Amino acid sequence: MFLNRKAYYFAIGLLCFVLTIVSAQDQKKADSLLIIYQEDELKGIEKLELLRNLSFNEIHNLDAAIGYAEELINLAKQEDNYLYLHRGYIQKGNSHRLAGDLNAALNAFFKSTQASIKANYLEGEGSTYTAIADTYSEIGNSKNAEIYYAKAIQILRKTNDSIALATTLLNAGDEYFNSEKYALALQYFEESGLIFKKANYKIGTAYNLGNVGMVYAEQGKDSLAKTYINDAIAVLEELEDYYAISEYLTYMSDIYMKQKNSATALTYAQRSYNLALKYGLKKQISESSLKLSELYEQHKNIPASYALYKKHIAYRDSVTNLEGVAKMADLRTAYEVSQKQVEVDLLNQQKRNQLIIIGFTSLLLLTLFYNYRTISKEKKKSEKLLLNILPKKVAKELKNTGKATSKKYDNVSILFTDFQGFTALVATISATKLIEELNHIFGRFDDIMDEYQIEKIETIGDAYMAACGLPEENEHHAQRCVQAAQKMIDFLIARNLTNDIQWNMRVGIHSGPVVAGVVGKTKFAYDLFGDTVNTAARMESNGKPEKINISHSTYKLLKDEPSFLFKSRGRILAKGKGEMKMYFVETK
C-alpha cells in the first residue's frame, strides 16, 4: 500500500520500496505550478518540465495528473524529445497505479521503457523496469515480477544511481521472500543493505534491516530476527516512520509468541497498538487489537480479550453490507410465498377433518407471523445500523439505487478533536477501562452532534471528526460547530471534576469546500476529501486543551456574531501548510 505517497508498501508483512515515487510529492507545489500553467506563456523544454512537475506533484486529483502526463506525452512527441516522452509515460503509469488501474499502469510503463531506450537513458530504463516488476508483484504475477527485477538490476548496475539499484535489489528480495526462497532473498537484502549503508540512506537501511529480520524469523532464527528488527525500529523511530514501526512491533510480538514468552509478546503488541491509535493507523489498530486479544486470552483476562477483539472487528468491518439487507428482504418474500402455498395444499388435502385443518392453519399462520416478525426485526436492525454509518439522505439513495454519487459542498465546517497525553494515559489503565471511558465520552459527543445538526464522520483512536453543512446544507455551519465544541469542552470539564481519569481535549475547526461521498463497493463508509479536511486537522494539532482553535476562514464567518469572543493567536506554523492565522474562540 502507499502511505502519504511514500515509497513503500507491505506485501505479506514484508516492507518493500516502490522506486518510481521515492521523492516526496507536494500538492502545494502543484497548486502553485497550476497558476503558471494557466498563464500559458512557457514553451519548449520549460513547458515540458512544467507538465512533468505538475503531473508528479498533483495528489488530490489523479485524473488531472493523468491529463498533465498525456499533454506532456503529446508535446514530447511533437518535439521528438524521447527523454520527456519517457518521463510523461512513467508519470502516467504512476498515476494509474495510485488510482488502482494496474493494467493501464503497465501499458504506460512499457511505453516509457521504449522511449528511454530511444533516449539512451539507462537510469530511466532501469527505473521503469523496476516499476513494471513492482506492478506485476502487486498483481500477484511473481514470475513476471522476477523477470523484470532481473532486467532492472542488470541495467542499473551500468549506471551511477546506487540508491535506485539498492531499492530494486530490496524489492527483488521481497519477491523471493514471498515465494519462500529465503536464501535468495537474503542474498539480495545483503547487497542492498551494503549500498544503503555506504550511501548513508537511513530509511533504506531501516527497511533492509527489518526485512532481513523477518526472513530470519521465517527460518526459525528468532534471536537474529529480534536483533535486526529492533535495530530497524530504532532507526525508524528517529525518522518518525510510525506505519513501519507498528508493523515491525507486531511482528516482534509474533516471534515472542512462538517462543511462548507471552509477557514480552504482550509488551510489543501493546506498543504497536498504542502507536497505531495515536497516529490513526486503522489497519494496524485492527491487527494489533487481534494480537492483544489472543495474548490476553492466554493470560485468562477474558474481559480485556473480548474488548480488544471487538475493537479488531470494529476496525476490520466498521460498516455493514447493503447487499445483505436486500438479500434479507428477498428471502423473506420467497419464504412467505412458499409457506402460503403449503397452506393451500394442506387445506385441499384435509377437508374431512375441519378441526385438524383449523389447527394446522392456525399453527401455520402463527409460524408465518413469527418468521415475518423475526425477519422484519432483522431488516430494521440492518437499516438502523446503516443509518448509524451513513447520513440518512445518503443511506436512502444507496438503498434505492445501489450507489451514492459524490458531491462537492462549498460551505462546510470541519471539527476535529483529540486528547492531549492520550498515549501516556493508555499505558496507565487497562484496555477494558479505556474502551469504557471512550464509549461514554464519544457517546455524549454523538448526542451533542445530533443536538446541533452536525454529521459525525468517524472516530480514529482518540480522534473525533464531524462536519456541518452536509449532506444537508446549513448556512450556520461554522456557528453550530463552535457551539457544539464549547458544549463538548464543558462536558469534559464537568466530568473531570468527579472522575479520577482526566481527559484534556483540543478542538480545531476550519471552514471551506469539500467533496463528500461513499467509499467502497461492498462495504461502505461516508468520507470527506479536500484540503479543508487537512487544514481542520492542523487547527486541532496546533490547539491547546480546553480551547477551540479556528482558522481565519472560520473567523471571517463568525467575527460579527455577538455571542462569540475571539483571541487572535497571530500566524502559527502548521505542518505542511506554512504559517496560518489562528484564533481562539469561546461562547459568551
N, C-alpha and C positions, 0 to 999 in steps of 0.2 A: 504494500500500500504506500501511497505518497503522503508525507506529513509535512505541511507547510511548504510544499514543493521542494523539499529537501531530497537528497539523493539516496534514499534507502527505502526498503520495504521488507516485510518479514515473509519468508516462504518456509513453511513447516518449522517455524521457530528460529530459523537462521537469518541473520541480518545480511542484507545484500544491497550494494550500491546500484544506482541507475546512472550511468555515466553521462548521458546526454543532458541532464539537468542539474549538474553539480553546482553551478553558480546560483546565487540567490536571486530569484525574480522579485521585482518591485513594482507593485501596482501603481504606486505614487509616481514612479518614473514614467510608466506607461501613460498616465493621465497627462503628465507634462509634455511628453512627446506627441500626444494626440493634438495638442494646440499647434505645434509646428507642422504636423501632417495636414491639418485643416487649412493652414495658410497656403499650402501647395506651392512653395517657392523653390524647393530643392530639386536638383537634377542629378543625373548620373550616379556616381558612387555614393554621394551624400544621401540621395533618395533611397538607394538600395540599403545602406546602413541604417537609415531611419526605420524602414519597413522591417528589417531584421530585428532591431531592438524593440519595436512595437509588438511584434509577434511574440518575442521572447518574454517580455515583461507583462503582457496582458494576462491577468489571472482570473478576474471576475467573469469575463465574457469569452469563453473558449471559441464560440462561433466567430467573434470578431478577430481573435488571434489567428484562426484558420484563414479568415478573409485577408488579413495583412500578409500572411505567408503566401497565399495564392497570388496576390498582387506583386509580391517580391519575385515569385517564380516567373510570372509573365514579363516583368520588366527585365529580369536577368536574361530571359530568352531573347528579348528584343536586342539586348546589348551584347549577346554572345558571351556572357560572363558566367562561366561554369562554376567558379568559386561561390558566387552568391546564389546560383541555381541550386548547388548542393545545400547551402545554408537555408534556403527557402523550403526545400523539401524536408530537411531534418526538423525545422520548426513546425511544419505542418504535421509531420509524424508525431512529434512530442505532444502537440495539442490534441490530436485524435486519441493518443494513448491516454492522456489525462481525462479525456471525455469517455473513455471506456470502449472506443471503437478500435479494437486491436487489428482487425483486418485492414482497415483504412490506414492505420499507422504503419503496418508492414509494407503496404503498397508505396507509401511516401518514402519510407526508409530505403527501399530498393532503388527508387529513382534517385535518391540522394547519393547512394553509392556510385551509380553510373556517372553522375555529374562530378563527383570528387575524383574519379579515375580520369575523366577528361581534363580536369583542372590540375592533374598531377599533385593532388593534395593528400598525402599519405595519412596525416593526422585525422583528416576528415573521413577518409575511407575506413580507417580502423575504428574510429568512434561510432560510425554508422553501423558497421558490422556488430559492434557491441550492443547498440540499440536494438538491432534485429534479434540478436541472441536473447537479450533481456525480454523482448516481447514474446518470442517463442516460449521462453520459460514461464511467463505469466499465463500463456495459453495452455501450458502443460505438455508441450511438444519437446520433451527433453532431448530427443535425438537431434533435431534441427538446432536446438539451443547449443548443444556441444559442438556441432559443426561450425556454427558462426562465431562462437567464442574462440575456437582454434584459428579461424581466419583472422579475427581481430587481433589476437595475440601475435600472430606471425607478422602482421603489418606494423603493429605498434612497436615491435622490437626494433624496427628500422628507423623509428623517429626518436626525438628527444623528449617526448611527452611521457615522463616517468609516472606521473600520477594517473594518466589515462591507462597506461599499461598495468599498473598495480590494481586499479579498480577493476579492470577486465579480468585479471587473474583471480581476484577475490570473488567476482561473480561466477566465474567458471568453477571455482572451488565449491561455491554454494550449490551449483547444479550437480556436481559429483556427490556432494553430501546428500542431496535429496534422492539421488539414485543409490544411496548406501555404498558408494565407492569411497570409503573413508581414507584409504591410503592416498589415492589421487587427490582428494580434497585437501588433505594436509600438505601435500607437495605444492599445490597452488597457493595455499594460505601462507606457507613458509616464505615463498618467493615474494608474494605481495607484501607481507609484513616487513621484510628487509627493505623493500623500496620505500614504503611509507615511513619507516623509521629514519632512513637516510635523508628523506626529504623533510623530516620533522613535521609530517602531516598527521596531526594528533587524532582527528576524528577517524581517519582511515586506520590508524594504528589501533584505536579502541575497538572498532568493529572487527578487525582482524583477530585481536586477542580474544574477544568474546566468541567468535565463530570457531576458533581453534579449541576453546574450552568446551563448546558444545559437541564437537567431534569427539574429544576425549571422553566426554560424558556418555556418548553413544557407545563407545568402545569399552565402557566399564572402568575407565581410568579416572575415578572420581577425584582423587587428590589433585592430579594435574588439572582436571576440569575446574575445580574450585579456585585454584591459583590463577588460571588465565581469566576466568570470568570476573573474579574480584578485581584483578588488575584493570580489566576493561571498564568496570563500574567506576573505579577510582578516576580514570581519565574522563569518562562521560559526565561525572559529577562536576568536574572543572568546567566542562563545556556546556553544562546545564541541558543535556540531551535526555530529557526525562522519559520519553517514549521508550527508547532503547534500554535505559536503566530499569524501568519497570519490567520489561520482558526478561532481561537477564536475571533480575532478582527472583522472578517466578521460576526460572529455570534452575537457579541455585536451590530453591525450595524443593524442586523435584529430586535433585541429587541427594539432599539430606533425607528426604522421604525414603528413597531407595536404600539408604544406609540405616534406615529405621531410627534416625535421630530426629524425632518429631519436634523436639523443643527448638532446635536450631532451624528446622524447616519452617516452623511457625514464625520465627523471627523474620526470616527472609520474606515469607509470604505477606506478613503484616507490613513490612517496609514497602513492598510492591503495591499493596492495597492503598496505603496512606498516600504514596506518591501519585498513584492514578487518580485518587479522589481529589487531591489538591489541584491537579492540572487538568481535570475533566477528561481523562483518557478512558472513554467508555469501554472499549474492548478489553483494556487491562483491568478495569474495575470488575467486569464480568469474570475474567479468568482468575484474578487473584481472590475474588469472593468465593469462587468454587473451590480453590485450593485451601483457603482458610476453613471453609465449611468441612472439607474432608479431614483436615487436621484437628479441628475442634471435636469432630465426631470420634476420632481416635482417643482424644483426651476425655471422652464421656461428657463433654459440655454440649448437651443436645440443644438447649435453647439458643446458644450462640451459633451452633452449626446450622440450625434451622433458619435463623435470621439472615445469616450470610448466604445460605442457599436461595432464599427469597430475593436477596439483592442480586445474586447471579442471574436468576430468571428475569428479574425486572429489567436488567440491562441487556440481556440476550433477547428477550421477547417483550419489549416495552409496549407494543401495540398489538391490537387484535387483527385477525384475518377476516376481512369483509366477505370473502368467498364462503367462509363458514356460516356467516349469518344467512346468506342467500340459500345455501345448501340446506340449512336447518328448516327454512320455510318450505322448500321443495319437498323435503322428507315428510314434513307434517301433512302437506296436501296429499301426497301419494298414500300415506298411511290411512288417512281418513277415507279416501276413495275405496281402498281395498277392504277396509273394515266394514264400510256400509254395504259393499257387495256381499260380504259374508252374511250380514244381517238379512238381506233379501233372500239369499239362498236358504237360510235357516227357516224363515217364515213360510216359504213354499214347501219345505220338506216336513214340517212339524204341525200341519193343520189339525191332526186328530187330537192333539193334546194341547189345548189352549193354555193351561196353567204352565206347562213346560215352556211353551213359546214365549209367554209373558215373562217367565223367569229368565230365559236366555236373553230375550230382548232387553230387559231391564239391566241385566248384568253387562251386556254388550254396550249399552248406552252409557252406563257408568264408567266402563273401561275407556270408551272413546272420550268421554268428558275428562277423565283423569289424565289421559295421554295428551289431549288437546291443551289442558291447563299446564301440564308439565312442559310441553314444547313451547307454548306461548310464553311461559315464565323464562325459559332459557333464551328465547329470542329477545325478550325485553331486556334480559340481563346483558346479552351481547350488544344490543343497541345502546344501552346505558354506558357500557364500557367504551364503545366507540365515541360517544359524546364526551367521555372523560379524556379522550385522546385528541379529538379534533373539535374545532369550533362547530356549533350547531349548523350554521349555514353551509360549511364545507362538508360536514358529515352527510347532510341531506343530499347535496349534489353528488357525493361519492356513491351513496346508496342508489340514487335514481339513475345515474349514468355509468357507474363503474369507474369513473375518473373525476379528478378535480383539476380545473385549469388554474395555472399560476396567475397571479395578478400583481400589478405594481400599485402601491399605495404611496401617494406623495406626502401625506401629512400624518406621521405616526410618531409616537414617543416610545422609546425602549427603556425599560427599567431592569437594571442588574443589581443583585445583592450577593455578598458573600460574607463569611465570618472571619474576622481577624484572629490569628492564633489557632486556626482550626486544627492544623497538623499536630501542634503540641497538645491540644485538648484531646485529640483522638488517642494519643498514647497513654492518657491517664484514666480512661473509662473503658468499660467493656463494649464489645460490638453491639450487644443486645441493648445496652443503655443508650448508646449513640443513636441507633435506629429509632428507639422510643422517643428520644428528645427531638430528632429531626422530623419525625412523623407529626408530633404535636405542633412544632413551630410552623412547618410548611402547611399543615392543615389549616392553621389560623391565617397564614398568608393567603391561602386559596379563598377563604371566606372574605378577606379584605378585597381581593381582586374582583370577586363577584359583586361586592357592595359598590365598587366604583366602575363597574362595567369594563374591566381590564382583562385581556385574554392572557392566561398563563400559557407560556410556550413550553418550558421544560425546566427540570432541575438536574444539575450535574454535580454530584458530590454535595458540597455545601453551598453551591451557587444556585440562585433562583432567577429565572428570566421571565419577563412578562412584557406585553405590548398593548398600547391603547390606540385605537383608530383603525383597527382591522379585526375581523373581516368586515365589521360594521364601522363605517366612518364616523368620527366623533370630533367635532371642532374644538372640544375642550380636552383633547388628549393629554396635553402637557400638564394642565391643571390637575386632572384626575390622577396622573402618575405621582405628582408631588404630594397630593393629599393622601394617597394610599401609602406612599413611602413614609410619611410622617406617622401614620397610624401603625405601620409595622414597627417603626422605631419605638413608639410609645408602648406598644405591646411588650417588646423585649425588655425595655427598661423596667416596666412593672413586674415582669416575670423574674428578672434577675434579683429583685428585692426579696423574693421568697424562695429562691432556688439556689442550691449550692453550686450548680454548674452555670457559669456566666457566659453569655453569648453576646459578643460585641460585633455589630454588623455595620458594614459600609454599604452605601447606596449610590449608584450612578445613573443618571438619566440623560439621554440625548434625543433630539427630535430631527426627523428628516425622512427621506423616501426609502422604502424597502420593497423587495419582491417577496411575496409570500406564496407558498404552495405546499402540496403534499408530496413527500419524497417516498419512493418505493413503489413496487408493483403488487406484491402480495402482503407486505407488512407496511403500514402507513405511519407517517409522522408528519405533523404540521411544523414547518420550519421557516425561518426568515433569512434572507440573504441581502447583502449590500454593505456598503461602508458605514451606514448608520449603526448597524449592529456592532461592528468593531469599535466605533467611537464610543458607544454607550458602555461597552466593556472597559474601555480606557478610563471613562469617567469613574466607574466603580473602583478600579485598581488604584487610581490616584486620589481617592477619597479618604475620609477619616471616620473612625467609629462614631455611630450615632449622628452622623452628618449626612445631608443629601447634597451630593456634588453634581451640578448640572453644567452642560456645555453652553457656549454663547448662543447657539441656535435655540436652545430651550429657554434661555434667559430672555431673548428677544420676544418670545411668545408670551412670557409671563410678567415682564417688567412693569406693565401698567396695572397689574392685578393688585388691588389694595389689601388683599388678605395674605400677602406673602412679604417676608423680609429677606433681603439679599445682602450677601457679603462677597465682594469681588476678591478673588484669590490671585488676580493678575494672570500672567502667562506661565503655564507649567508644562514642562517637557513630558509628553506622553509617548510611550514606546510605539515606534512605527508610525507616529503621526506628527512628530515635531512639537513645537510649542503651541499650546492651545489656551484660550481664555476659559477660565473655570470660575464657578460661583458656588458658594454655599447658600442654600435657601431653606427657610423654615416657615411654617404657618404661624400667623399671629394668634 
